[in-house]
Amino acid sequence: MSYFVSFPKIKGRESFFRKVSLGPSNHIVPNLTLLTVDVIWIKYVLSCLLHKCISLDNSTHINEMILNPEYGAYNRNLTWSFEYASRNLEPPPGILTAKRWNYGRKARKYNRDFFDFIEFGRFIKDILDTKDPDAFIKNAKKYSEGSISEVSKTFLMWQERFKKNVLGVNLSHFDVESFLRTVFGLLKPTHFKEQREEFVSLFISYFLKQFRETSKIEEGDTLRDHPIYHYVSFIKNELGITRKEDIIDKIGDSGKKLLSALPEPERLMPILSDQGLDAFLILKLIEENAETLFHSFVILTYLKKRKIDFKRRYVNLYKKIGTKDFQDHVRELKRALSRLEPNLTSLKLKNDLLSFLAVWWEYYQFSYIGERITREIHRYLLDGLAKDEIKRKIKKKDLEVLNHFLRNFASSPQTYIKTLKQDENKDEILLQLEEMSSDIDADAVFEYLYRLATLSSFSEYTSSPFFPSLDSFERWVDELMIVLKMM
């Protein structure tokens, strides 16, 4: 993924703009990609390491973690999709990882099959919710025996629905009839009542066994592109964990607490536990091994507790982190963590790192809002609106957020320059800030962004604002704060 901010390069008196590689993962949430969107998958990988003797250095083991029909990531996705379907709920973003991984042109290019997780869950739900289980079982028995001519036309629609809605792209010619004959042959009256989970497990495991064999998905490097590898990379490179022994060494507990925090992967639900031992485990590992990420966690919990919308309202974090208000929040966070596990009360934050991150949080807010306003102006220009009309549509409070940052930069530039100079694009970043801070008011900021939006080259960069990883990180923090009872 390529991120960017637009910056001016002065040539004589002319400003023009070019693309800069930059991203929020560089500084405030390092090594969280757009695909690491739910913390439950960190728990899942750790659970596999603890219970299944998997090594993250072994690609065959990782394939097993994805494809195993009893506990693999596909199994979890399909099981959870049924649970959401049974409650008539849409899965939250990030829960069904790789939902679109094997879909569309890229799937065809790499000869990957596609099946719709959500439709799969609804398919099982609708079978078990049938109004006449006895008639369904009667037809299912004939179907499983191959007596297709004796099966009702209505029943045969289940086969067509699976082909059309669930599979969609069937590049490997998955034999739907053979699969359904097998699972329908195992159907019992009790599956419609007290043993529903048994049928769900049978249906999913038989499907995944046949899918694994038919699709030959393990041949070549196809699975190397699977999103689970982003979680594997994070756990290996940031948390320093590749096997069961690493978890035990870092946590210092191989007994009941660890097993309670990380049950077998086939028992995992798509949420962190109310008890909070799993949240404790993940936070402790991050605190001790990914300190930048943990310090940003502290900053974002502060913003959320104080109801400060990062995308809308300016906060001078660099000054805030030294205030009593921020220190009160740190003490509150310690108390919340101690409720999960007393061993995490030794929370030690590094002031230098907090100061560094505070400047970057401010700068990324400035860049994010500036990019968003510029795109809005560009869109209004394409709609044929006049400059004065566009100016009235742009929210002044958004321009004021930019003003606040520019004023702070202008009043104490060395404070910000010291931190911003540590970026590979420091010259371009500082050049932009120096030009914009030379004349600071809402009108001047609008004029600057309007000029940017009118340049013909701007149309090359009209994708979404460059800061999408914040959404992933926010979901992590929200879930952890709920467990901490801080929300």
N, C-alpha and C positions, 0 to 999 in steps of 0.2 A: 504494500500500500504506500502510495506517495502522498506526503502531506506538503503543504506549502503555506507561506505567507507571502504577500506581495510587498516588495520594497522598492524605493526609488534609487536610481543610480544617476548621479548628477553628471551631465556632460554639457559644459557651458552653463546655460540657464535652463536647460531642458531636462525634465524628469521623464523617465520611462521605467517600465517594470518588467521584471523577469521572474522565472520560477525559482524557488528556493526549497531544497529538501529540508524539511523540518518536521518534527512530530512531537506530540505530547509524551510519547513513550521515551523520548530522549532524556527527559529530566524528572518530571514529577510522578509518572507512573511507569517506570522502566520495565520493559519486557512483558507488558500486558498488551497483547495484540487485540485486534477487533474481534477475534474469535474466542478469546478467553473471557466469555461474558457471564459465566455463572460459577460461583465458588463451589457448587456441589460437585463439579467435575474434578476439582482438586481433591476433594474428599474421596471421590470414586477411585482415582489413580492410587492414592495412598492406601485405600482399602484393598485393592488388588495386590499391592506390594506386600501388605501384611498377611493376607490370607492365602494367596495363590502362588507364592514363591516365584514371583515375576521379577525380572531384572530389566530396568529401563535401558540398559546397554545392549539388550538382545532384541533385534527387530522382530524375530519370530514370536517372542513373548508379547511384544506390543500388538502384533497382529491378533494374537489370542485374546488380548484384553479388548480388542475391538469386536472380534467376530464370534467369540465363544457363545454358543447358542443358549447356555444356561445363565451366564453372568456378564457377558460382554457388553460393550457400550451400545450395540444395536439392541440387545435384549433389554437393557434399561430404557432406552428410548421408546421401544414399542410397548413395554409394560406400562411406563408412565403415560404414554399417549392414550392407552386404554383407560387408565385411572382418571385422566382429565375428561375423556369422552364420557365416561360413566357418570360424571358429575356435571356434564354439559358445560364444561369450562374450556377456554382456550389456554394452552400452555403458556406460561410467562416467557418472555424473550430469553433465549440462551439455554433453556432447560433441555430442549431436544437438539442437542449438538449435532451438527452436520446435517440438519434437516434438508438443506439444499445442496449439500456437497456433491451428491451424485445425480445432478439434474441438468438438463439443457444441453447446450452445444458442447460444453467442456466434458460432460458425461459421455456424449457421443464420440468426441475426439479421443478420449482415453478408454473407450469401450466399457464404460461403467454403467451398471444397471441403476434404475431409479425406482424407489417405491416411496409412497407418501406416508410418512409416519402417522400423521393425524388421521388420514383416511383409514389406515390400518387399524388404529384404535377404535374408530367408529364402526368399522366392519364387525369386529368381535362383539362390541357392545350391542349392536343391532341383532346379532344372532342370539345372544343371551337374553335379549329383551323381547324376543318374538312372542306374539300374543297366544300362539298355539304350539307349545313345545312338543306335544305328542305328535302332531302332524309333521312338524319339522324333523323330529327324530325318525319317523317312518320314511320320509323322503330321503333323509340323509343315509339311512341304511341301504336303500335301493341304489342310491347314487354311489356309495362306497363299494357296492358289489358289482358295479358296472352296468346295472339295469337301467340305463338312461331313459329308455322308452317308457318306463313305468314311473318316471319322476315327473312331477307337475311342472308346467312351464314356468310358473311363478318361482318355484324353487331353483330352476336353472338360471334365473336372473342373478342369483348370488355369484355364480361363476363369472357371468359377464361383468357384474359390478366389480369383482376383484380384479379382473383384467383391465378394466377401463379406469377405475378410480384409484385403486391401490398401486398397481404396477406402473401404469402410464408408459414408461419407456422400458421395453423388455428386450434388451439387446442380446441377452444370452438365451432367449427362448425358454424362459422358466416355464415348467409344465404345471400350469395352474390346476388342471383337472386331476393330475396325479397327486398333487399336494392336498387338495380338498378331499379327495377320496380317502386319503390316509387319515386326516384329522376328523372327518365326519364319521369314519368308522369307529372312532374312539369315543364318540359323543354318548353321554349317559343322561338320563332324566335328572339326576342330582346336580349336573353341571348348570342347570338353569336356576338352581336354588342355592343350597348350602355349599356347593363345590364349584362355584364360578371361577375362583382363582386357579383351580386345578386345570380347567379347560383353557383359560388364558395362557397359562404356562405351557401346556401342551401345544397349543396353536402356534405360539411364538417360537418355541424351540424347534418344532418340526419345520416351520418355515425357514428359520435361519440355517438349519442343517442343509436343507435343499438349496437355499440361496447360496451358501458358501460353496457347495459342490458345483452347482450349475454355472455360477457366474465366474468361477476361477479367479476370484478377486485378489487372491494372494499371489498370483503370478506377476512377475515383473515388479515395478515400483509403484503400482497404483495406490496402495495404502499409505505410502509415504506422504501423500497429499492430504490425508485425513486430518481434520481439525484436532483430534485427540493428541496429535504430535505437538501442538502448541502447549498443551498442558504438560506433556511429558518434558518438553524443553524447559518450561518454567520450573518444574519440580527438580529436574536434574541440575540446571545451571544456576538457578537462584536459591533454591532451598538446599542444594547439595545432597540430594537423596536419589539413589538408584535402586536400592533393595531394602528388604525388611529390616536388616540389621542397622541401616542408617537411621530409620525412624526411631528404633529403640534407643540408639546411642544419643540422638538429639533430644528425645523426650525424657530419657532416663527412667522409663517405666514400661515394662513388658507385661504387666499384669492386667487386672480387671479394668482399670481406668482406660488404658489404651484400647483394649478390646471393646469396651463400651462406646468409646468415641468413634471407633472404626469397625462396625460389624461387617460381616461378609458382604461383598459387593452385590450379591443377588438379593440381599435384604434392604439395600439402600432405597430410601424414598427421595423424591426430588426436592427435599428441603433439609436444612440443618435441624438438628434435634432441639427440642425445647430445653433439654438439660444443659446444653451449651458446651459439653466436653469436646465436641467436634470443632466448634468455633474456637475454643481455647487452644486446641492442638494446632489449628491452622494459623491463628494469630501468633502463637509462640514461635512457630517455625519461621513465619515472616519476620517477626521482630528480631530474631537472632541471626537470620541469614539474608534478609532482603531489607536492610534498614531504611533505604530511601523510600521503598513502598510503604513501610510501616509508618514513617514520619508523615507521609502524605495521607495515610489513613487517619492519623491524629488530626491533621489540618482539616480534612473533609468532615470528620465527625464534629469538629468545632463549628464549621460553617452550617452544617445541618442542624445542630442543636440551637444555634442562634438564628435559624431560619433565614440565612443569607443565601439567596439564589446566585450561584456563581455566574450564571449566564446572563444575569440581569442587573445585579446590584453590586456596586464596587465596595470592597473592603480593603483597607490598607493593611494587609497581612504582615508586612515587614515590621510595622510599628506595633500591631496587635499582639504578636507573639511574646512581646516583652511586658505585656500588661497583666494586672491582677486577674482580669477577666479570663484571659487565656490560661493562666496558671490554675485558676479555679476549675476550668474545664478539664485540665490534665488530671487534677485530683479526682474529679468526678469519674473520669475514664478509668483511673486506677481502681476506684471502688467498684465500678461495674465489672472490671476484669476479675477482681478478687472474688466476686460472687460465682464466677465460673470455676476458678481454680486458684487457691491462695498462692501457688508458686509463680503466678504472673504478676504479683504486686511489685516486683523489683523493676518497675518501668523506668528506664533511664533514657531520657531524650537528649540528643546532641544539639545544643543551641546553634552551633555553626551550620549544621545541616538544615535545621528548621529555618534559619535566616536565608540560606541559599534557596530552599524550596519556596519560601514565601515570596521571594522576588519572581521566581518562575511562575508560580500560581497567578500572580498579578499580571505578568507579561502575557501568559497564555489567555487570560481573560480578555485583556486588551486586544490581542490578535484575533481571538475568536469572534468577539463582537464587531471588530473592525471589518473582518472578512464578511460577516453576515450582513452588515449594513451595505457594504459595497455591492454585494450580490443583489440586494433588494433594489438599490439604485439602478443597477444594470438591467434588472428585470423590468422596472418601470420605464426605462429608456426604450426597451424593445416594444413596450406597449404604447409608445408614442407620447408619454406624458412630458409636459414642460418642466423645466428645472424647478420653478417655484412650487408646482404641484407635487413634485417628488419630495421636496424639502418638507412640505407640510405632512407628508405621509410617514416620514422617518421620525421615530420616537426620540424626542429630545433627551429623555432620561438615558437612552442608550449612548447618545453622543456625550452626555455628561460623565458616564463611566469612563469613556476614553479620556475626557478632560482631566478627571481626577488622577488617572495614572500618569498622564503627561505632566501635570503640575508637580507631582511627587518626583518624577524623573528630573524635571528642570530644577527643583529646589535642592535636591541632593543627588546629583548625577553620579558621583563616585560610588555611592552605595549600590546603585543599580548596575553601573558599568562593570564593577568588580565581578558581579555574578554573571551578567550577560556575556562578558568577554570569554567565558569558559565554553561557549558554544562554537561549533565549527563555522557558523555563518555570522560570527560576531560583527564583522565590518558592515555587512548589509543591515543587520538588525539595528545597530547603533546609528547608522546613517539615516535610517528611516525615523527613528525616535528623535534624533537631533533636529531633523527638518520639521517634523510635526510639532515639536515642543517650542519652536521659535515664535509661534504666534498661537496662543492657546485660548480658544473659546469655541463654543458650539458651532458658530458659523464657519470658523476657519477649518475645523475638523470636517464639517460637511463638504466644504469646498475641496479639501484635499481628497476625500473619498469619491466625490463626484468626478473629479478629474481622472482618478484611477479608473472608474467605471466606464468612462467615455472612450478610453483607449481601445483601439481595435484589437490589441493583443489580449485584452482581458477576457474575451470570449473563450480563449483556450483554457481558462481556469475557472469555469463556471460550475464545477462540481460542488458537493456539499462542503460546508466549512471544515477546516482541517482537523478539528478536535473531536473526532468521534469516539476515541478511546475513553473519554471521560464518562460516557454513558455506561460502558462496561464496568469501570471502576466504581461508579456510583451504585450500581446494583450490588456489587460486592459489599460495599460499605453499608448500604441499607439493610441487607440481610444480616450482616454481623451486628449492626446496631439493634436490630429487633431482638436477636438472641441475648444481647447485652442488656436488654430492657432500657435502652436509651432513646427509644422512639415511641 
